[in-house]
Amino acid sequence: MIQWTGIVVVGVGIGLALIVGTLYSTGSADLAVHDQQPITFSHQRHAGQLGVACQFCHRFASVSPIAGVPPVSICMTCHQSMPTQQPDLKRLTLYWNEQRPIPWIRLQRLPDHVYFTHEMHLFAGVTCQDCHGIVEKMMGTPRASTFEMGWCLTCHQQQHASTDCWTCHK
């Protein structure tokens, strides 16, 4: 009887651990559903076909640690004079008319202990495509490389940049 009780307790414990682990990983993992933006955006159309430079929309990249996401006013620079028949353009116009920011979903996040600045990398001649891939051929706003330490170190070694720990870890 005690043997069966122990087996049941262990079985229930393992089952609960599996359920909690699955729920946790599903809630925190990088799933495609987490990348759904409030407005569909095509880098292929804007950066590729229309030739809009990355820094036209991501204006902070060359002057700050972050690249930033475009405010509604940047989008409306062009879209204000276009017909708004498409659902996404209607949503964009609604944000503009209501003077609300677009709640873009942040796709890239580095740990707090990592120091990274777009400004420094752009100044060194690193292009957006070096880290983010061939953006002008991307239909949407997919996540870029993993940006794990080994990936960054490999790039630093190839570019003969500093690999001193304090360069990136503050």
ZASEDO-365378 format. One line per field, with one value per residue (C-alpha): residue number from 0; residue in three letters; x negated, y negated, z. Coordinates in steps of 0.25 Angstrom, whole numbers, plus 2048, in hexadecimal, padded with zeros to 3 digits. Layout:
REM ZASEDO-365378
num <- (NUM/...)
residuo <- (ala/...)
x <- (X/...)
y <- (Y/...)
z <- (Z/...)
This chain:
REM ZASEDO-365378
num <- (0/1/2/3/4/5/6/7/8/9/10/11/12/13/14/15/16/17/18/19/20/21/22/23/24/25/26/27/28/29/30/31/32/33/34/35/36/37/38/39/40/41/42/43/44/45/46/47/48/49/50/51/52/53/54/55/56/57/58/59/60/61/62/63/64/65/66/67/68/69/70/71/72/73/74/75/76/77/78/79/80/81/82/83/84/85/86/87/88/89/90/91/92/93/94/95/96/97/98/99/100/101/102/103/104/105/106/107/108/109/110/111/112/113/114/115/116/117/118/119/120/121/122/123/124/125/126/127/128/129/130/131/132/133/134/135/136/137/138/139/140/141/142/143/144/145/146/147/148/149/150/151/152/153/154/155/156/157/158/159/160/161/162/163/164/165/166/167/168/169)
residuo <- (met/ile/gln/trp/thr/gly/ile/val/val/val/gly/val/gly/ile/gly/leu/ala/leu/ile/val/gly/thr/leu/tyr/ser/thr/gly/ser/ala/asp/leu/ala/val/his/asp/gln/gln/pro/ile/thr/phe/ser/his/gln/arg/his/ala/gly/gln/leu/gly/val/ala/cys/gln/phe/cys/his/arg/phe/ala/ser/val/ser/pro/ile/ala/gly/val/pro/pro/val/ser/ile/cys/met/thr/cys/his/gln/ser/met/pro/thr/gln/gln/pro/asp/leu/lys/arg/leu/thr/leu/tyr/trp/asn/glu/gln/arg/pro/ile/pro/trp/ile/arg/leu/gln/arg/leu/pro/asp/his/val/tyr/phe/thr/his/glu/met/his/leu/phe/ala/gly/val/thr/cys/gln/asp/cys/his/gly/ile/val/glu/lys/met/met/gly/thr/pro/arg/ala/ser/thr/phe/glu/met/gly/trp/cys/leu/thr/cys/his/gln/gln/gln/his/ala/ser/thr/asp/cys/trp/thr/cys/his/lys)
x <- (800/7F5/7ED/7FA/7FC/7ED/7EF/7FC/7F5/7E9/7F2/7FB/7EF/7E9/7F6/7F7/7E9/7EB/7F8/7F2/7E5/7EE/7F6/7EA/7E2/7EF/7F1/7E2/7DD/7DA/7E7/7EB/7F8/7F0/7EA/7F8/7F7/804/802/7FC/7EF/7E7/7D8/7D8/7E1/7DC/7CD/7CC/7D6/7D7/7C8/7CC/7BF/7BF/7BC/7C7/7D0/7C7/7C2/7BB/7B1/7A6/7A7/7AB/7A9/7B7/7BC/7CA/7D7/7DE/7E8/7F5/7F1/7E5/7EF/7F9/7EE/7F1/7FE/806/808/80B/819/81C/824/81C/81F/811/811/81E/818/80C/815/81D/811/80D/81B/81C/80D/80A/7FC/7FC/7FA/7EF/7EA/7DB/7D5/7C6/7C2/7B4/7B2/7B1/7A2/79E/79A/79D/79F/7A3/79C/78E/790/795/789/780/786/78F/79C/7AA/7AA/79D/7A5/7B4/7B2/7B7/7C2/7C6/7CA/7D2/7E2/7E4/7DD/7D6/7CC/7BE/7B2/7B2/7A8/7A2/794/78D/794/78F/781/77F/783/77A/76E/771/771/765/76E/76B/76F/76C/777/779/77C/78A/78C/78F)
y <- (800/7F6/7FA/7F6/7E9/7E5/7E8/7E0/7D4/7D5/7D6/7CA/7C2/7C5/7C2/7B5/7B1/7B4/7AC/7A0/7A1/7A1/796/78E/790/78E/780/77C/782/77B/780/77A/776/76D/765/761/752/749/744/74E/748/74C/749/74F/744/738/73B/743/73F/730/72F/728/728/730/723/71B/723/728/719/71C/726/71D/714/71D/72B/72F/72F/72C/72F/725/71C/71A/70D/713/71D/712/70A/712/719/70C/70A/718/71F/726/732/73D/741/73F/731/72E/732/72A/71E/721/720/713/70D/711/70C/71A/721/72E/739/740/74D/74D/758/757/756/758/75C/750/753/751/744/742/735/734/727/72D/738/72F/726/732/735/741/741/744/750/756/758/758/760/75B/752/74D/75B/75E/75E/75A/757/764/766/765/76D/773/769/773/770/77A/773/765/76A/771/764/75C/766/765/756/755/74E/74F/75C/757/75A/74C/747/74D/751/745)
z <- (800/804/7F7/7EE/7F6/7F3/7E4/7E3/7EB/7E2/7D5/7D9/7DC/7CF/7C8/7CF/7CC/7BD/7BD/7C4/7BB/7AE/7B2/7B6/7AA/7A1/7A8/7A7/79B/78E/787/779/780/789/77D/777/775/777/768/75E/758/74C/74D/73F/73A/741/742/735/72B/72F/734/741/74A/757/75F/759/762/76C/76F/77C/777/773/780/78B/791/78B/77D/781/77A/771/777/770/76B/763/75C/759/752/746/749/74C/73D/73A/739/746/740/746/754/759/753/75A/767/765/762/76E/777/770/772/780/783/788/786/77F/789/782/788/78C/785/789/797/79E/7AC/7B5/7B8/7A9/7A4/796/78D/77F/77E/781/777/76C/76E/76D/75F/763/75B/75F/756/75D/76A/765/758/74A/74F/742/73E/74B/749/758/764/768/773/76F/774/782/787/790/796/78C/780/784/788/77B/774/77D/77A/76B/76B/774/77F/78D/794/7A2/7AB/7B0/7A1/7A2/7B0/7BA)
